[in-house]
Amino acid sequence: MSENNTRASLVKKKMGFNQMRNTIYWLQRVMKQYNLSEKDIEKRLLSMGRNIGATYSKEFIPNSKNHSELIKELYKITLRSKVKIEQDFEIFTVTDNKSALCKYQYKDIQTPGCNVVIGMISEILERNGVEIKEMEILNCKTHGDPYCKHSYKLGVKETK
């Protein structure tokens, strides 16, 4: 008998990332059959990530206030990843050696699953009061790199 998962179970249970990763790869293949450009696929994966982040935010209460620690916490809780963070002023660079969504390189996949990741993480950060000025994928295992590396340029939200 299958178990019904709730929003709360997102942050309490291990997620099946093999199925999610494979779904992202196959979803891209279907989008290509409908002649979507790589840019359109990238936008849709970012949007998917943002929607997932919005769902997580409904149940997630962060323990960290420091931006670097908050980003580490988000990767650990959402992706089960231990990441390395480097900070250069307002730019936070995240290195994930075992990215759950970008494990394999396929010749027919050009748009990395990292787009879902940066969309999700940025949405959760924004819903926790952190302004995201820019986000970027610097390296990705989908492209044959040994790790995934993401960059977030953070700002300060203005209060009214």
C-alpha positions as a Markdown table, in Angstrom:
| # | Residue | x | y | z |
|---|---|---|---|---|
| 1 | Met | 0.0 | 0.0 | 0.0 |
| 2 | Ser | 1.4 | 3.4 | -0.9 |
| 3 | Glu | 1.8 | 6.1 | 1.6 |
| 4 | Asn | 0.3 | 9.6 | 1.1 |
| 5 | Asn | 2.9 | 12.3 | 1.5 |
| 6 | Thr | 2.1 | 15.7 | 2.9 |
| 7 | Arg | 4.0 | 19.0 | 2.6 |
| 8 | Ala | 5.4 | 18.3 | 6.1 |
| 9 | Ser | 6.8 | 15.0 | 4.9 |
| 10 | Leu | 9.1 | 16.9 | 2.4 |
| 11 | Val | 11.3 | 18.0 | 5.2 |
| 12 | Lys | 11.1 | 14.9 | 7.3 |
| 13 | Lys | 11.6 | 12.0 | 4.9 |
| 14 | Lys | 14.2 | 11.0 | 2.4 |
| 15 | Met | 13.1 | 11.9 | -1.1 |
| 16 | Gly | 13.5 | 9.5 | -4.0 |
| 17 | Phe | 16.0 | 11.6 | -6.1 |
| 18 | Asn | 16.7 | 8.8 | -8.6 |
| 19 | Gln | 13.1 | 9.1 | -9.8 |
| 20 | Met | 13.1 | 12.9 | -9.8 |
| 21 | Arg | 16.4 | 13.1 | -11.6 |
| 22 | Asn | 15.3 | 10.6 | -14.3 |
| 23 | Thr | 12.0 | 12.4 | -14.6 |
| 24 | Ile | 13.8 | 15.7 | -15.3 |
| 25 | Tyr | 15.8 | 14.0 | -18.0 |
| 26 | Trp | 12.8 | 12.4 | -19.6 |
| 27 | Leu | 10.8 | 15.6 | -19.3 |
| 28 | Gln | 13.5 | 17.4 | -21.3 |
| 29 | Arg | 13.3 | 14.8 | -24.0 |
| 30 | Val | 9.5 | 15.3 | -24.2 |
| 31 | Met | 9.9 | 19.1 | -24.4 |
| 32 | Lys | 12.4 | 18.7 | -27.2 |
| 33 | Gln | 9.8 | 16.6 | -29.1 |
| 34 | Tyr | 7.6 | 19.6 | -28.9 |
| 35 | Asn | 10.4 | 21.7 | -30.3 |
| 36 | Leu | 11.1 | 23.8 | -27.2 |
| 37 | Ser | 14.4 | 25.6 | -27.3 |
| 38 | Glu | 17.1 | 25.0 | -24.7 |
| 39 | Lys | 16.3 | 28.5 | -23.3 |
| 40 | Asp | 12.6 | 27.6 | -22.9 |
| 41 | Ile | 13.5 | 24.3 | -21.2 |
| 42 | Glu | 15.9 | 26.2 | -18.9 |
| 43 | Lys | 13.1 | 28.6 | -18.0 |
| 44 | Arg | 10.6 | 25.8 | -17.3 |
| 45 | Leu | 13.1 | 23.9 | -15.1 |
| 46 | Leu | 13.8 | 27.1 | -13.1 |
| 47 | Ser | 10.0 | 27.6 | -12.7 |
| 48 | Met | 9.7 | 24.0 | -11.5 |
| 49 | Gly | 12.4 | 24.6 | -9.0 |
| 50 | Arg | 10.7 | 27.8 | -7.8 |
| 51 | Asn | 7.4 | 25.9 | -7.4 |
| 52 | Ile | 9.1 | 23.2 | -5.4 |
| 53 | Gly | 10.8 | 25.9 | -3.2 |
| 54 | Ala | 7.4 | 27.5 | -2.6 |
| 55 | Thr | 6.1 | 24.2 | -1.4 |
| 56 | Tyr | 9.1 | 23.6 | 0.9 |
| 57 | Ser | 8.8 | 27.1 | 2.3 |
| 58 | Lys | 5.3 | 26.3 | 3.7 |
| 59 | Glu | 6.8 | 23.7 | 6.1 |
| 60 | Phe | 10.4 | 24.7 | 6.5 |
| 61 | Ile | 11.6 | 26.9 | 9.3 |
| 62 | Pro | 15.3 | 27.6 | 9.0 |
| 63 | Asn | 17.6 | 27.2 | 12.0 |
| 64 | Ser | 20.3 | 29.4 | 10.4 |
| 65 | Lys | 20.3 | 33.2 | 10.1 |
| 66 | Asn | 23.7 | 33.6 | 8.6 |
| 67 | His | 23.4 | 33.4 | 4.7 |
| 68 | Ser | 26.2 | 30.9 | 4.3 |
| 69 | Glu | 24.9 | 28.6 | 6.9 |
| 70 | Leu | 21.3 | 29.0 | 5.6 |
| 71 | Ile | 22.4 | 28.0 | 2.1 |
| 72 | Lys | 24.2 | 24.9 | 3.5 |
| 73 | Glu | 21.1 | 24.0 | 5.6 |
| 74 | Leu | 18.8 | 24.3 | 2.5 |
| 75 | Tyr | 21.0 | 22.0 | 0.4 |
| 76 | Lys | 21.2 | 19.5 | 3.2 |
| 77 | Ile | 17.5 | 19.5 | 3.9 |
| 78 | Thr | 16.2 | 19.6 | 0.3 |
| 79 | Leu | 18.8 | 17.6 | -1.5 |
| 80 | Arg | 20.6 | 15.7 | 1.2 |
| 81 | Ser | 23.8 | 17.3 | 0.0 |
| 82 | Lys | 26.8 | 18.4 | 2.0 |
| 83 | Val | 28.1 | 21.4 | 0.2 |
| 84 | Lys | 31.0 | 23.8 | 0.4 |
| 85 | Ile | 30.3 | 27.5 | 0.4 |
| 86 | Glu | 32.7 | 30.3 | -0.6 |
| 87 | Gln | 31.7 | 33.9 | -0.1 |
| 88 | Asp | 33.1 | 36.9 | -2.0 |
| 89 | Phe | 31.2 | 39.9 | -0.7 |
| 90 | Glu | 27.6 | 39.3 | -1.7 |
| 91 | Ile | 28.4 | 36.4 | -4.0 |
| 92 | Phe | 28.0 | 32.9 | -2.5 |
| 93 | Thr | 29.4 | 30.0 | -4.5 |
| 94 | Val | 28.1 | 26.6 | -3.7 |
| 95 | Thr | 30.1 | 23.4 | -4.7 |
| 96 | Asp | 28.1 | 20.2 | -4.6 |
| 97 | Asn | 30.2 | 17.1 | -5.3 |
| 98 | Lys | 27.3 | 14.7 | -5.2 |
| 99 | Ser | 24.4 | 16.7 | -6.8 |
| 100 | Ala | 21.2 | 14.6 | -6.6 |
| 101 | Leu | 19.8 | 15.9 | -9.8 |
| 102 | Cys | 22.9 | 15.9 | -12.1 |
| 103 | Lys | 24.5 | 12.5 | -11.6 |
| 104 | Tyr | 24.9 | 11.5 | -15.2 |
| 105 | Gln | 26.0 | 13.0 | -18.5 |
| 106 | Tyr | 23.8 | 12.3 | -21.6 |
| 107 | Lys | 24.5 | 13.3 | -25.1 |
| 108 | Asp | 20.9 | 14.4 | -25.7 |
| 109 | Ile | 20.6 | 16.5 | -22.5 |
| 110 | Gln | 22.1 | 20.0 | -22.6 |
| 111 | Thr | 20.1 | 21.8 | -19.9 |
| 112 | Pro | 21.2 | 20.7 | -16.4 |
| 113 | Gly | 18.9 | 19.6 | -13.6 |
| 114 | Cys | 20.8 | 22.3 | -11.6 |
| 115 | Asn | 18.2 | 24.7 | -13.0 |
| 116 | Val | 15.7 | 23.1 | -10.7 |
| 117 | Val | 18.1 | 23.3 | -7.8 |
| 118 | Ile | 18.9 | 27.0 | -8.2 |
| 119 | Gly | 15.3 | 27.8 | -8.7 |
| 120 | Met | 14.3 | 25.9 | -5.6 |
| 121 | Ile | 17.0 | 27.3 | -3.4 |
| 122 | Ser | 16.5 | 30.9 | -4.5 |
| 123 | Glu | 12.8 | 30.7 | -3.9 |
| 124 | Ile | 13.3 | 29.4 | -0.4 |
| 125 | Leu | 15.9 | 32.1 | 0.3 |
| 126 | Glu | 13.6 | 34.8 | -1.0 |
| 127 | Arg | 10.7 | 33.5 | 1.1 |
| 128 | Asn | 13.0 | 33.8 | 4.1 |
| 129 | Gly | 13.9 | 37.4 | 3.5 |
| 130 | Val | 17.0 | 37.1 | 1.3 |
| 131 | Glu | 17.0 | 39.0 | -2.0 |
| 132 | Ile | 18.5 | 37.1 | -4.9 |
| 133 | Lys | 20.0 | 39.5 | -7.5 |
| 134 | Glu | 21.4 | 36.8 | -9.7 |
| 135 | Met | 21.9 | 33.1 | -9.8 |
| 136 | Glu | 24.0 | 31.1 | -12.1 |
| 137 | Ile | 25.2 | 27.5 | -12.8 |
| 138 | Leu | 29.0 | 27.7 | -13.1 |
| 139 | Asn | 29.7 | 23.9 | -13.4 |
| 140 | Cys | 27.5 | 20.9 | -13.7 |
| 141 | Lys | 28.0 | 17.1 | -13.7 |
| 142 | Thr | 25.5 | 16.9 | -16.5 |
| 143 | His | 28.1 | 18.8 | -18.7 |
| 144 | Gly | 30.8 | 16.4 | -17.6 |
| 145 | Asp | 32.2 | 18.5 | -14.8 |
| 146 | Pro | 33.4 | 16.6 | -11.6 |
| 147 | Tyr | 30.9 | 18.6 | -9.5 |
| 148 | Cys | 28.1 | 21.1 | -9.7 |
| 149 | Lys | 28.8 | 24.7 | -8.7 |
| 150 | His | 26.2 | 27.4 | -8.3 |
| 151 | Ser | 26.5 | 31.1 | -7.7 |
| 152 | Tyr | 24.0 | 33.3 | -5.9 |
| 153 | Lys | 24.4 | 37.1 | -5.7 |
| 154 | Leu | 22.5 | 38.2 | -2.7 |
| 155 | Gly | 21.1 | 41.6 | -1.8 |
| 156 | Val | 19.3 | 43.1 | 1.2 |
| 157 | Lys | 15.5 | 43.3 | 0.9 |
| 158 | Glu | 14.2 | 46.8 | 1.5 |
| 159 | Thr | 11.6 | 47.1 | 4.2 |
| 160 | Lys | 8.7 | 49.5 | 3.7 |
